[in-house]
Amino acid sequence: MKFFNSSTNFESVLKKYFSFKNETLSLEPFAEFLETIKEADFTDVLNFFRSNPNFAENFKHYIHNIFKGRPFNLSLTEANILSENAFFPELKKRILNKVLPPVENEKTVWFMIDNVSLRPKKDLRYLHNLPENEIDEFLNMLGASDFILKPNVKKELIFSMNILSWRVTGMAMEVEVVRMAPQYRNLDNPFLALQNELETLADDLVKDPELQLHSKDSRYKQIKIYAEQCLEFVNIAFKNSAKYGISGKINQSLLKIRQQTERIYEIVQLLVIDTDEDVLIKSKQLIFNILSYKSHKNNISDLINDSTRLISHLITNHTAEAGAHYITSTRKEYMTMFYKASGGGIIVGALCVLKMLYGYIPGSDFSHAFLYSMNYAMGFVMIYLMGFTLATKQPAMTAATMTKVLSEEGNAQRNNTEFAHLVSKLFRSQFIAFVGNVLLAFPVALAIIYGLDVFFSQNLAVDRSDKLLKDLDPFKSKAILHASIAGFYLFISGIISGNIGNNSVFYQIPERIAKNLSIRSFFGKKFAKGLSKYYAKNWPGIVSNFWFGVFLGATAPVGMFFGLDLDIRHITFAAGNFALGLYGKDFSVDSYTFWMSFVTVFLIGFFNFLVSFSLSMFLAFRSRKMNFGQVSEIYKEIFRYFTKHPLKFFLPLSSRLDKKADDLMSSTISNKSEEH
């Protein structure tokens, strides 16, 4: 298709092509006409046709000529509907179609739209913005205001519904899909009923080409009921995903079933004519529907949003359950959090010394990456299994919990002050966890390096002290960037935990372990049942902590391999390294170095928290389709509450809102239990 001269107007195009009866089947005249009328006032276009009836008749003849014999069922059955049963093949296909559009059958309306409209979304907006009466007059002039009544058009519509029904029935009968909605196992399958009803309608049309549906028609009512039942099947399957888990393939299949069922519902509405006005309305609606479907056929953002929202919802569901345990309410719980964080600080203090010693071992970057990764991974897994706490692991969990509270339908009329008080409890829980980690990591690292000095009569931190202290100066190092990288890894570890939890439920791993014949034969039923419960409770946390350690340990060596200044900074490790740096310098450092390092430890913790919590909140908001504008008032209320009660964000002070905030949390968790 050639590019048009900006000076060309619609009159010159009409005079060029339609001053005579043009028998061409070329799409170029139509494309030029559409491009030029977008630069003009459409009223002027209609006035020109009114004043020149011969031009109008010739243009009408041309339009009927190029549309004659072109089926449009592809535009209804393919456009803006998933074509693959997996996310990545679908993504790859859409990207390829955007870069290199596929070769289509030239005898279809699908091909015609692709070759007439260069910017389908922009063209659709243009048509939507035209006055309704002008569009109606234009369709009347073209003799297209009643084409919805044409037997060949009705045949195309019914054929399209049948194609969609055959496809959707096949997918809905797959074992893994049926498993998601067991409520329908002993009931008449709505997909089969819908397919039978549509095939009957197609047969009726063959017998009576003038067949016309109306809103009281029993055939229309049955199709509508079955389509609604099919959509209910999909909704139940998605709802059951919290109970049974879900895979990417099943998620994609359910999305595809929903899209095709909704498309059947939209098509059958076009066939319902109750009044004379409906003829024009439905004819016009079919045109706009086809253009709308085509304008979104390769939309990548819609694909990503639809395909990933449920998975992210499930991930945040599992992390939300864990996050509830990190929010303290009473003074006893507050101190328990401190003791757990202190235990975590003790282990991290030892890990700091071990990592420093591993650095002295000669070897390749890969060997150091392996040693550092295993050091972190085994330490984090130990912290998890011993019931201790690593403070920065909490934000990824608690963000999902807070968003779950916000998004619960039952909390729609909640008091924002109560929620702000709940946030204060979350914040002070994070604060005391930070304090417990840092207070113990520093003296433990100091005690261990001192013990090694006494035992070996050598200060092992001397050679590393300069680097350790330099890394705690944000003006001389990339401490803030590296702290943000660690925060990102904390976010990823939360995703891993939620994903492992979802997969465990979907693939029924605990049940498989409990009923495994080999395990029961060798170790007994009691052992198999205990192992099953242990797996269900701990495996997501073990895997999450293991990979978090691998990420932290491998970043610096991998960055060095690629010539990039990459590393991680974590508040607890920063506290331990601060102790090692001071000991290596024999505590002889200037006041600037001491106070800068001291402040940077907490600055690192702030960015650890900020990045991981922000990313987790974004994922949680997105997974529950929450409007960021709607929660702005809540954020304002939280700030107001902080200005009035700042100490409650750091200390477990009692409040009259304690019970209401606890009820807000417990109602959310109990809802989750009821889902299971």
N, C-alpha and C positions, 0 to 999 in steps of 0.2 A: 504494500500500500504506500502510495507516495505521500510526501508531506505537503500540506496545503499552504498556499500563499495567504498571508495575513490580510491582504487587501481584497481577497475574494469574499463576496457576500452571497447570501442565500439566493437573491434574485438572479445573479449571474449564473449560479449553479443550475437553477431551475430552467433558465433560458437555454443553457448549454445542453441539458440532457432531456428536458421535458416540454420543449416547444413543439414536439412531435410525439407520436406513439412509439415509445422506445421499447423494443423487444429484447434488449440485452439482458443476460442473466448475471452480468458483472455486478459486484457489490460496490464498486468504486463510486458510482453516482450517489448511492445511499450514504456511504461513508462521508463523502464531501458535503452532502446536505446536512447531516447531523453535526458536523464540525462547524459549519457556518451559522446554523441557527442558534448555536450556543453563544455566539457573539452578537446576536441581535435580540430585539424584543419579540417574544413569541406572538404577541398581538399583531405585530407587523407581518409576520409570516402568515397568520390566519387571514388578515386583510388582503394580502396579495392573492391567496387562493380564492377568496370571495370575489375579488375583482377580475380574476382570470380563471373562470371555470374550466377552460380547456386544459390549462396547466394542471389543475386539480385532478381532472379525469385521467390525464396522461400519467401523472404521478401515482394515482390509485392503481392504474393498470400495471405499472412497473412493480409496485409493492406486492400486488397479488401474484405477479409472475415469479418474483424471486423467492417468495414464501411457498409457492405451490410445490407439493411433493416433498417438502422438507419435514421430516419427523422431529418432534421436540421432546420425545420421552427421555433422551439422555440428559437434558437440562433439568429434568425432575428427579431422575433416579441416580445420577452421578454427582451433580454439582453440589458442593458444600456438604458432602457426606463422606465419611471415612471410607477409604478404599482398601486399607490394609488392617489386619487384626493385631498389629503391633505398632508401638509408637515410633521407633526409629525408622523402620521401612516407610511409614507414612510421612515422616519428616523429610527423609531423603527424597521421596517422590515429589513432595510439594516444592522443595528447594529446586530440584531439577526442572520442574514444570515452570517455575518462575524464571529461571535462567534461560532454559531452552524449552519453549512451549511445545507440547506434543503435537504430532501430525494427526489431524482429525479427518473424519469423513466429510467431504465437501458438500454432501447432499443433506446436511443436517442443520437445524437451527443453532445447535451448539457451535459449529464451525462459523456460521454466519455472525453470531454475536462476537466471537473472538476476533474476527477480521474486520468488523465494522467499528467496534468500540475499542479504542486504544487505552482508555482509562475508565473501566467499568464502574468503579465506585463513584468517581466524580460525575460521570454521566447519569448515574442513578440519582445522585443528589440533585442534579439539575432538573430531572423529570419530576422528582418529588416537590420541588420548589415552584413548579408551574401551577397556575390557578386551575382548580378542578374543572371549572366549566370550559376552559380552553382545551384541556386534554380531551374532554368528552366530545367537543365539537370536532377536534382533529380526527378522533377515531370514527366519528360519524362520517366525516368527509372521505375517509379511507375505506368505508364499508366494513369496518372491523369492530363495530360496537356490539354486534350480536354473534361474533364468531364462536362464543362458548356453546352456542346451540347447534353448531355444525356436527353432523354425525362423525366425521373423521376426527374432529377435535375431542369429542367425548370418548371415542375409541382409544385415542392416544392417552387420555387421562386414566381410563380404566386399565389399559395395558400397563401404564407406569405403576399404578397401585399394585397390580398383580406381580410385577417384577420385584417390587420392594417387599411384598408379602412373602414370596417364595424365599427370598434371601434371608429375611428376618426370622422366618420359621426354622430354617436350617441352623442358624446360629443359636436360636433360643433352645433348641433341642439338644445342644451339646451337654455332655455329662457335667462338666465343671460349671456351666452356666446354670443348669437346673439345680445344682447343689446350693447355689447362692439363694434360691427361693424355694425351699422345701415345702412351703405352704401350698404350692401349686402341683405337687406330685400326685395327689389324690383327687384333684379337681380337673374338670375339662380344660384342656390347654387353650388359652385364648388366642394363641397364634394360629393354631390349626383352624379354630372356628372363624377367625378373620379371613384366613386364606380361602376357606370354603365359601364364605359369603361373597368375597370379591370375584371368585370364579363363577358363581351363580349370576352375579351382576353382569359379568362379561357375556355370558350365554344369553341373558335377557336382551342385551344390546344387539347381539347378532340377530335375534328374532325380531326385535323392534328397534330399527335405527333411530327412530324419533323419541326413544325413551328419555324421560326427563324426571329427575329426582326432585322431591320437595321435602320440606322440613318434617312433614307428618308421615312421610313414606317409611314403611316398616324396614325396608332394605337399608335405608340411610341410618335409621335408628340403631339397627343391629351392628352395622359397620362402626358407628360411633362408639357404641358400648364396648365392642371387642377391642377397638383401638385404645380406649381408656383403660381397659383391663390389662392390655399389653404394657402400657406405660406404668401401671401400678405394679406389674411384675418387675419392671426395671427398678422402680423406686424401692421396692421391698428388697431386691437383690443388693442395691447400694447400701441400704440401711443395715442389712445383715453383714456387711463387710466388717463392721466393728466386732461382730461375733465370730465370723468364720475366717477373717482375713481376706485378702484379695491379691491377685497377681496383676502385673501390667497387661498381660494378654486378656484376662477376663475383664479388667477395667475397660480396655479398648473395645472388646466385644459388646459390653453393655452400653457403652456410649454409641456404638454403631447401631445397635438395636433401637435405642431411644431415638436417634436421628431419623432412621427409616420409618419408625412408627409415627413419629410426629409429621413426617412428610406425607404419609398416607392420610393422616387426619386433615392436613392442609389441603390435599388434592380433593378429597371427597367433599369438602366444604364448597369447592368451586362448582360442583355439579348440582348443588341445591339451588333451585330457582323457585321462589314463591311469588314474586311480583315482577312486573315489566321492568321496573327500575333495577332489579337484581341482574338482569341480562347484561346491561352495560357495566355494572359494578363488578360482576364476576369476570367478565371479559378483560376489563382493565386490571383486575387483581392478578389474573394469570400472567399477564405481561410483566407486571412489576415483580411477581414472585420469581419468574424465570431470570429476570435481570438481577434480582437480589441474590439468588442462589449462585449465579455465575460470578458475581462480583466478589464472592467469598470463597470461591472454589479452591484457591491455593493459599488461604489465610494461615500463616504460620503461628501467629500469636494466639489465635483462637484454639488451634490444635494443642499448643503447649499448655494454655490455661485449662482447657477441658480435660486433657489427658493427665495432668499432674496434680490437679486440685484434690482429687479423692485420695491419691497416694499420700500427699502431704498432710491431708486431714487425718489419715490413719496413723502416720508417723507421729504427729503432734498429739493424737489421742493416747498413744502408748507413753510418750514422754510426759504428758500431763498427769497420768496416774503416778509416775515416779516423782514428779515435781511437787505433788501435794505433800509429800513427806519432808520436803525441805523448807516448809513454811511453819515457823514456830508460833505458838499462841501464848503459852504460859511461861513463867520464869523457869520452871523445871525443864521444859522443852528447850528454852533458850540456852540454859547451861548445858543441857545434853548436847546441843549442837556445838557448843564451844569445846566440850570434851572430845567429840568425834573429830572436829577440825584439828584439835591439838594432836590427836593420834595420827591424822594425815600429815601434819607438820613434822612429826618425828620421823616418819618414813621418808618424806621428801628431803629432810636434812641429810639423811644417810645417802639418798640418791645423788644429791649435789656432790658429795665427796667422791662417790663411786664414779660419777661422770668425769670429774677432774682427773682421777687416777687412770681411767680408760684413755684419756687424752695423751698420757705419757707412753702408752703402748705403741710401738712402731707398727705401721701398717698402712694400707691403702685407704682412700676415702670411703670405699665400700665397706671395708672392715670396721672403720670407725662408725659409719652410719648404722651398721648392724649392732655394734656394741651399745651405742647410745640408745638406739630404738628399744633393744631388749631391756636395758636398764630402766628406761621410763615405763615401758609396757608392763614389765613384771611388777614394778613398784605400784603402778596405778591399779593393776588387778589385785594386788595384795591389799591396798587401801580399801578397795570395793568389797572384797570378800571378808575382810576383818570388821566391816561395818563402820569404817572411818569415813571422813568427808574431805574431798578436795574442793575448796570453795568455788572455784571458777567453773566446776562441772555443773553447778546448780542453775545458772541463768538459763541455759538451753532448756532445762526441764521446767523451771518455774514460769518462763515466758508462755509456754504452751498451756500451763495450768491457768494462768491469769486470763488468757484469751478464751479458754474454754468457759470460764466463769462468765466472762462478758457476753459470750455468744449463746449461752443457754436461753432458750425461749422463755423458760420460767422466770428468768431474771430480767425480763424486758422492762419491768416497772421498778427495778431496784433503786435504792437510794445511793446516789453517787458518793455521798460522804461515807457510807458503809464500805464501799469498794475502796475508797481512798485509805480508810483505816486498814483494810486488808493489805493494801500495798505497803503501808508502813510496817506491818508485820513481816512481809516479804523482805523489805529492805533491811530491817534490823537482823533478820536471820542471815542475810548475805554478809552483813557487817561483822557479826560475831564469828562467822565462819572464816572470814578474812583474818580477823584478829587471832583466832586459834591457830590457823595455819602459820602465820608470820611469827607469832610469839614463840612457837616451838621449833620451827625450821631454823631460825637464827642460832639459838643456843645449842641445839643438837649438832648442827654442822660445825659449830665452834668447838664443842666438846670432842667430837670425833677427830677433827684435824689436830687438836691438842694431844689427844691420846696417841695418835700416830706419830706425832713429833716426839713424845716421850718414849714410845716404843722403839722407833727407828733412829732417834737422835737426829732428826732432819725435818726441817720445815718444808713439807711437800707443796705448800701453797705459794712459795716464793715466786717461782717462775710464771705462775698464772695470775698473780695478784694485780699487776698493772692492767691486763686485759679485763679481768673481772670487774674492776672499779671503773674502767673506761666505758664498759658496756652499760654501766648504770648512770651515765651522764648523757642526757638526751641531746645535748649540744655537740657532743663529740662522737656520738654513735647514733644508730637508727633504732634506738630503744622503743620509741613509740610505734614505728612501723612493725617492728618485730613483736611487740605486744599485741598489735592488731592481728598479725598473722596467727599468733597463738589463740586469739579470740575466735578467729575463723575456724581453726581446727576444733575448738570446743563446740562450735555450732555443728560442724560436720559430724563430730562424735555423737551428738544428740540425734542427728538424722540416722546414723548407723544403728543406734540403739532402737529407735522407733521402727526402722525397716526390718531389723532382725526380729523384733517382737511381732510385727505383722506377718512376716514369712513363717514364723514359728506357729502362729495360729492357722494360717492358710494351709500349710502343708501338714498340719496336725502332728508336729514332731513330738510333743509330750505324750500324746495318745499312742503314737507308734512305739515310743520307748516303753510305755507301761504295758503294751500288749505284745511286745516283741518276744517270740517263742524262744530264741536263743538266750536272751538275757534272763528270762524267767526260768529256763531250764538249768542254767549254770549258777545263777545267783538267787533265784527265788522270786516269787511275786512281790513280796514286801520290798525287796531291793529295787526291783523294776519300777514300782510305784513311787518310791522315794526318789529315785534318779529322775523320774519324769517330773516330779514337783520341783526338784532342784534345778533342772534344766529350764523349766518354764519361768522360774523366779529369777535365776542368776545369769543365764546364758547371754541375753541381750546386753547386760551390764558388763560382763566379762569381755565380750567381743568389742564393745564400744571403747572400753578403757584400754584394751590391747592396741587397737588401731590409733587411738589418741596418742599413746606412747610412741608408736611407730612414726606418726606424723611429726611429733616434736623432735624425736631423735634423728630423723633422716633429713630434716630441712637444711641444716647448716652444711653437712657434707655434700648433699645434692646441689645446693646453691653454689658451693665452691667448685664442684665439678663443671657446672655450666658458666662459671665466672660471674656469678651474681652474689651480691652481698645479702644473702638471706639467712635468717636465724629466727629463733623464737625467744620471747621473754615472758615468763610466767611469774606472778607475784610471789608465790611460795618459793620457787627456785631462785628468784631474785634475792629474797631475804637470805637464803642459804649461801648464795654466792657473795653477798655483801659480807657475811661473816668470814668466809674464806679469804676474800680480798683484804679485809682488815688484818686477819691473822698473818697473811703473807707479808704484809707491810709492817708487822710487829706493832700494829695499832698506831704507827707513826704517820698519820695523814693530816693534811691541812683541813681546816674547818669547812672550806668550800666543798672539798671532795666528800667529806663525811655527810654533811647536810644535803648535798645534791643527791648522793646515793640513797640516803634515807628517804627523801621525798620521792625519788624516782621509783622506789620499790612500790609505793602506794599509787603512783601515777600509772605504772605498768598494770597494777591490779584494776585500776579504773578502766583502762582501755581493754583489758581482758574481758571485763564485765560488759562494757558498752557495746563492743562489737558482737560478742556472742549473744547477748540479750536482744540487741536490735535486730540481728538477722533472724533469730528464733521468733521474735514477735512478728516480724514481717511474714515469715512462713506461716505462722499460726493465724494471723489476720487473713492472709490470702486463702488458706485452706478452708476457712469458715465464711468466706465471702463478706467480710466485715468492711464497712465503709470507714476509711480513716477520718473523714469529716465528722462522722457520728461520735467518735471517741475523743474528739478534741475537747469537748466539754468535760469529759472525765479527767483528762490530763490537767485541765485548768483547776478542777476541784482538788486533784492530788496536790498541786502546787499550793493552793490556798490552805489545805490541811497541813502541809509541811510548815508554812509560815506561822500557823497557829500552834502547832504541836511538834516542834522540831525534835525534841528529845525522844518522842515515841518512835522515831525512825532509827534510833540507835539503842534504846534501852527498853526492856519489857515492862513498861508502865501499864498498869491496869486502866481500863476504860469501860464506859457504859456500852460502847459499841462492840466489845469483844464477842459477845454472844451472837450478835447479828452477823458479824463478819465470819464467824465460825459456821453459822447456819448457811451463809452464802457459799462457802467452800464445801461443806458437807453435802448440800443438796446437789451440787455438781458431781461430786464423786459418787453419790448414791445413784444418780441418773446413769452414770457409766456402768455401775454394777448391774442395774436393771437391764441395760442393753445386753449384757452377757447372760 
